[in-house]
Amino acid sequence: MLFSACTVCYVTVYADEEDENEDDEDDEEEDDSSSSSSGPSSLLTNDKIKSSEKAKSDAERAKAALAQGEENARRIIASLETAKSDAQQYVTQIDGEISSIQDRIDTLSANMADIRLDIAETEKELEEAEKIRAQQYEYMKMRIKASYESREETIAEAIFTSKGIGELLNRSLYLNEVAAYDNKKLAEYAETVKTVNETAERLEKEEEELQKAMDESLSEATAAQALLDEKEQEVAAYTASIGDKEAQVREYQAMIAEQNSIIASMEAAIKAERERLAEEARKYGGGVFAHPCPGYTRISDEYGMRMHPTLGVELMHNGIDFAAPSGTPIYAAADGEVIGAGYSSSMGNYIMIDHGSEIISIYMHASKLLVSQGEEVAKGDKIALVGSTGRSTGPHLHFGVRENGSYVNPSKYLGG
């Protein structure tokens, strides 16, 4: 007959008195039965969660589509910015060309003004020459008239009427000087007229060439200005398009923020519903516990007041002991969540399972733990192996049950 006792099972043990995990694993092999770490709460779901998850999924898809739309809009903005920059550079280039053309036009205008001044001066010179010629003409008429009235002799007359060679020479010299003077003045006039006319022709030709260059420059300036206006309109159009796309990006961002808010609210709703379901799942459904150590159901130490084996005084034993060989599987008595799995100098390797409705089962002195805190377990899942860790006189399972914060006799839950 197997017999063992735990010398510490006479004192009250609370879940919040757990020590840090100090695994004292046994070298014995585990048996081949599988251990499940998932309990009913991991499978919990309902229409509200499904609906919220679908709404969240729809919002995430909408957010992804909006994010893609925002990205496309940003790419278009980048393309428009490049095109706008190119157009602005072209505008700057055209501005420079127009400025150069305007400088050329200003130079041509100044040259044209100079030539027109020269033409006006030449016209004055021509008028002056014409006046001189007219005066000479008048002088000649007056001289001819006077000669006629005084019967001024001709050269032939002077020859035949002269009394001597000296008189003849004097009279001939006079006549020659008069003729020479007239011829000289006539030649000067002709030369002046020729020079003035040549200058006038040259200036007129230069004026025509300047006017042609001026017309070409003006035409070039007009074309450049038209191109400049066109490019400035392009820049304005790009600016407007960029503004529209930036507004679209802001709209996308606002819509994405709205989807984020929806997603967050759905996540909160899912979390709240899962917590509610988990809380509901923590409600003990009633019924008899599964035996934590089947095959070794003989109680070696009962629940209740008893004589302490070493102190020799009567104390409360807050659980029941099942004597079993080391390595014997220990099973979860009911569905629940592992809220404690560790080592204590008194309890040894222990496990605590919350079954809901403030009912907690406790398993002590294990040689090895097979589950961890936070895991969900189902009724009958293997959770540990029997041992004699902590304050124990031999291999056994100390099994306890707390109800509403106080220990109760576990037999009531085992059908005993």
Secondary structure as the mmCIF struct_conf table of DSSP 4:
data_model
#
loop_
_struct_conf.conf_type_id
_struct_conf.id
_struct_conf.beg_label_comp_id
_struct_conf.beg_label_asym_id
_struct_conf.beg_label_seq_id
_struct_conf.end_label_comp_id
_struct_conf.end_label_asym_id
_struct_conf.end_label_seq_id
TURN_TY1_P TURN_TY1_P1 THR A 7 TYR A 10
BEND BEND1 VAL A 11 VAL A 11
HELX_RH_3T_P HELX_RH_3T_P1 ALA A 15 GLU A 17
HELX_LH_PP_P HELX_LH_PP_P1 GLU A 18 ASN A 21
BEND BEND2 GLU A 28 GLU A 28
HELX_LH_PP_P HELX_LH_PP_P2 GLU A 29 GLU A 30
BEND BEND3 ASP A 32 ASP A 32
HELX_RH_3T_P HELX_RH_3T_P2 PRO A 40 LEU A 43
HELX_RH_AL_P HELX_RH_AL_P1 ASP A 47 GLU A 149
TURN_TY1_P TURN_TY1_P2 SER A 150 ARG A 151
HELX_RH_AL_P HELX_RH_AL_P2 ILE A 155 THR A 161
BEND BEND4 LYS A 163 GLY A 164
HELX_RH_AL_P HELX_RH_AL_P3 ILE A 165 ALA A 281
TURN_TY1_P TURN_TY1_P3 ARG A 282 ARG A 282
BEND BEND5 LYS A 283 LYS A 283
BEND BEND6 GLY A 287 GLY A 287
HELX_LH_PP_P HELX_LH_PP_P3 VAL A 288 HIS A 291
BEND BEND7 PRO A 292 CYS A 293
TURN_TY1_P TURN_TY1_P4 PRO A 294 GLY A 295
STRN STRN1 ILE A 299 ASP A 301
BEND BEND8 TYR A 303 TYR A 303
STRN STRN2 GLY A 304 MET A 307
TURN_TY1_P TURN_TY1_P5 PRO A 309 LEU A 311
BEND BEND9 VAL A 313 VAL A 313
STRN STRN3 GLU A 314 HIS A 317
BEND BEND10 GLY A 319 GLY A 319
STRN STRN4 ILE A 320 ALA A 323
TURN_TY1_P TURN_TY1_P6 SER A 326 GLY A 327
STRN STRN5 PRO A 329 TYR A 331
BEND BEND11 ALA A 333 ASP A 335
STRN STRN6 GLY A 336 SER A 344
TURN_TY1_P TURN_TY1_P7 SER A 345 MET A 347
STRN STRN7 GLY A 348 ASP A 354
BEND BEND12 GLY A 356 GLY A 356
TURN_TY1_P TURN_TY1_P8 SER A 357 GLU A 358
STRN STRN8 ILE A 359 ALA A 366
BEND BEND13 SER A 367 SER A 367
STRN STRN9 LYS A 368 LEU A 369
BEND BEND14 VAL A 371 VAL A 371
TURN_TY1_P TURN_TY1_P9 GLN A 373 GLY A 374
STRN STRN10 GLU A 376 VAL A 377
TURN_TY1_P TURN_TY1_P10 LYS A 379 GLY A 380
STRN STRN11 LYS A 382 LEU A 385
STRN STRN12 GLY A 387 GLY A 387
BEND BEND15 GLY A 390 ARG A 391
BEND BEND16 THR A 393 PRO A 395
STRN STRN13 HIS A 396 GLU A 403
TURN_TY1_P TURN_TY1_P11 ASN A 404 GLY A 405
STRN STRN14 SER A 406 VAL A 408
HELX_RH_3T_P HELX_RH_3T_P3 PRO A 410 LYS A 412
TURN_TY1_P TURN_TY1_P12 TYR A 413 GLY A 415
#
